[in-house]
Amino acid sequence: PYTNKPEWKFTVRPSFELADSTLDMLLAKTELADETWIEFDLETFIHSKHIRCVGLSWSVEEAICIPVTDGYADYWEPEQEAYLI
């Protein structure tokens, strides 16, 4: 058993508003500090070159997974996806 188990704050399948506000928060972090740690991960489908989701973490306990596709369909409306990118 963990004695000092962290309180994970992982967001999966966020709303557009939450994805947008998280990206804004991360951008602000980079503008306020000389150095900012952000981990970046792209997940793809095994048999294609299509991006499934983008993972970002900014601490050991905090991360977000922003989907690009939901199975074989786009997750976002085209305007929303373009805005987030």
Secondary structure, 3 states (H helix, E strand, C coil): CCCCCCCCEEEECCCHHHHHHHHHHHHHHHHHCCCCCCEEEEEECCCCCCEEEEEEECCCCEEEEEECEECCEECCCHHHHHHHC
